[in-house]
Amino acid sequence: FAVSLPDLADLQGQIEGLLKSIPNPAAGATESFAAAAHSAAAASQGLAPGVQAAARDIFGALHLTEVVDRLLATPELRVGLDSLVALLPAELPGQLAVLLADPAFATAAGPAAVGAAVVGLLSLKRGRQTWLEELPIRYNGPWIQAYWARRPLTLILRFVEVAFRIGSFSTAIEFDKIFGTEEKNRPERAIAARELITDLGPTFVKITQVWASRPDILPEEYQKEFEKLLEQVRPFGKELAMKTLRRNIPGDGELERMFGGLKDFETPIAAASVGQVYKAMVNGREVAVKVQRPDVRETVTLDLYVVRQLSSFGSRLPIERYAAQFRSLVELLDRAAPPFIEELDYENEAANQRQFAASIRGCDLVRDTVVVPDVLLSTREVLVQEWLPGKKLTEPGAAQEQAGRVVKVLLNSYMVQFLETGFLHGDPHPGNFVLMPDGKLGILDYGLMTTIDPEKRIAFIEYIMHVQAQMYDECLQDLVNLEFLPAGIASDPVAREIIVPGLASTLSILYEGSGDLREQQEKFKKQRDDLQATGKLEELRAKLTEIGNKYGSFKLPGYMTLILRAFATLEGVGLRNDKSFSIVKECFPYVARRLLTDDSNRIREALRAYLYKGRQRVSVKRIDDLSAGFGSFTNLMKGNRKEIGEAGGTLATMERPSGIKVSSSSSSSAPAAGAGGDEVSAATADLLNTAGRDLASVLFRPEGNFLQELLIDEAVAAIDALSRAAVLQILRALGPLAFPLRGPLSFFLNSPSSERTESVILSRGDKESLLLLRRIVRLTQPAAGSGRSSEGEEEPRGVDLTSLLPDLQRLAAAASGLSPIVGPGVESFARRLLLQLGSRSLQRVAEDLERGAGGPVGRAVGSAVARRVASSSAR
């Protein structure tokens, strides 16, 4: 009775309908079976009172005894049952026959018979047991286990096949090592390895594709052969493809009508691990038709089940080190298997593709850079989509020639997916990207996708920013926020003292140099050897073990599986063209733009921490880094053809819009009446690139933002310093004629020498403000997009008004043409700036007089000014 009452009620109706269809029902039934039926409700006498009441209620509500009476009242069934009962004792062993003849058996058999009848009828109503006959569309471990457990022969044969073939290949490799023929036989072994992986099926091909995407894991011979598995896997025959197509596009002649015949299905243009692709025509439109491999679901689930079972056995090994590794493999498999199974459903892929296309259309950062093909038809095994013209990254031609440029665009687009839209393409191997004639990037294959929630996106931005700024102490909290480390570690000062130095060393190896795994492995080996030589290795292990026992250890969060796979593959694509490629350095341009444009509370705090670097003044170098990153990303993703090329993007044969109209007039004045709201002069367009205009529109938003607040604070200090620099410049220009001015200044500032007077007028802090002003001015100039940043903090000693004039003149020329973009916010910005500047000027006068004056006049005047400033600020 572990089923719902409505189901039983529906079943009763079906049974009664069946009884009505039986001809000549006889009245009554044999006494024994009638008694058995009526005793069903009484069979619960030995049960708890509540269960007895429930049983009586169910039997009464459904009239089951009446249904059984009517069912047994048919002559045919009655004769058959009587014959069976008479036959059974003669055919059964003596003891069992005696048991069946015992009157007590009838009492017990009645309820059992009714229960068996109900269960059997419910099974008929439910239909066939799909978990025994079919595999699930979504990953379901118990279901897959039940399916293959009923097929032990297939399971054993697959296990033997995999073990024998991999074992034979491994033995051949070992013999090569023994006889010293490893290097000589490597090309032949690489071909054999590719054929072996192809024979073993999609699961092994999928794993190998990750290796094939990285040039820093395998020897060159193996790398070259495994690259063919990206889209040159052995295809299956036309007959099998036709069966799949007709099964998924049913109807007499429907397939031929849709594609105008079958001539396009003679030979596939590409074959991958899960399916193969044909190029065809639908209503005069070129399309790609993806057809799934036969029995791919059976092969994949069988391999996953075999590997998981072997890993489960391994986790019970008596050697804890090996057992822990197998347990980790089981956990990894459970995380990786669900998206892998979902990839086998082309309807799910089509839904992902449509969702991804919508997210790209809704994001102006990638709308004009990334192309997603339209879906025309999707079933579980067939997908028909728009054909994208161009060359894949695996093909010779423009795509490979511009590989370095493609990687920049590719990585920036993935950063937007990862941290902006939160819907990430999880299979970025080179065969899934098309460089189109207009320089845009087409993305294919949406079977593997993952979603990142907003909190994790912010945490990743903070982490990348802290790594790039080498703020390793903050990285510990970031790893807690990202669920790599348990929460208690970050709040334990003892644990922080032990972990942070090692974390800093590890992250510096991972991110400051190249992403080449071999290079990183050598550095980690040297680090371990150094610790061991000094006797600190065992001590560190003991401390980390103690911390792990107290709080828990490092772990890979479930949501990270596809993210790590995606970015590891992208880093491999980058390393193909640049051995010094570093994924974190290349990710920072997006983070720089996000820090400057996102006004949320956590990003505000992240930007403040990054810029001020624990100091009272903004770090000039970090202004440079933000400037370079913002300019590089913006010009690359939103700029015109020239700006894209200068930023290192893909070169196209077709001009792309910059998003800003440029007036034909060469004047730098405001646009003519009737001009569009986003139109700027040609002169301004020359002075300010897309990144500069974009940043100006952010800085001068009418509603204000955190970046504007920071800019006003620093601009006030810079303008104050600029005015003092102007005074100092006048004094220097007048030379001896400046004595009438220097005398009173020396008296009030209590500075007997001219050098002392100059140091009071223009302090080191003022010079730093002037240097910062230069950097802020250059934020909006084309050099901001060069992608270069200063190597260190620039000394402020040589900064004066003269050195700033060229930059200020360029800014003035550009600003005169920016009024259509920044005009609405300039008035609000200027008002706040002037109020703060007035207060700052009076405060500085008071500070100068109090600090520099030793005499009573200076102290009195300084105190009076200070009181007046304080009173004005209070009001």
Buried (B, 14 or more C-beta within 10 A) or exposed (E): EEEEEEEBEEBBEEBBEEBEEBEEEEEEBBEBBBEBBBBBBBBBEEEEEEEBEBBEEBBEEBEBBBBBBBBBBBEEBBEEBEEEEEEEBEEEEEEEBEEBEEEEBBBEBBBEBBEEBBEEBEEEEEEEEEBEEEBBBEBBBEBBBEBBEEEEEEBEEBBEEBEEBBEEBEEEBEEBEEEEEBEEBBBEBBBBBBEBBBEBBBBBBBBBBBBBBBBBBBEEBBBBBBBBBBBBBEBBEBEBBBBBBEEBBEEEEEBEEBBEEBEBBEEBBBBBBBBBBBBBBBEEEEBBBBBBBBEBBBBBBBBBBBBBBBBBEBBEEEEEEEBEBBBBBBBBBBBBBBBBBBBBBBBBBBBBBBBBBEBBEEBEBBBBBBBBBEBBBBBBBBBBBBBBEBBBBBBEEBBBEBBBBBBBBBBBBBBBBBBBBBBBBBBBBBBBBBBBEBBBBBBBBBBBBBEBEEEBBBBBBBBBBBBBBBBBEBBBBBBBBBBBBBEEBBEBEEBBEBBBEBBBBBBBBBBEBBBBBEBBEEBBEEBEEEBEEEEEBEEEEEBBEEBEEEBEEEEBEBBBBBBEBBBBBBBBBBBBBBEEBBBBBBBBBBBBBBBBBBBEEEBBEBBBBBBBBEEEBBBBBBBBBBBBBBBBBBBBBBBBBEBBBBBBBBEBEEEBEBBBBBBEBEBBEBBEEEBEEEBBBBBBBBBBBBBBBBBBBBBBBEEBBBBBEBBBBBBBBBBBBBBBBEBBBEBEEEEEEBEEBBEEBBBBBBBEEBEBBBBBBBBEBBBBBBBBBBBBBBBBBBBBBBBBBBEEBBEBEEBBBEEBEEBBEBBEBBBBBBBBBBEBBBEBBEEBBEEBBEBBBBBBBBBBBBBBBEEEEBBEBBEEBBEEBEEEEEE
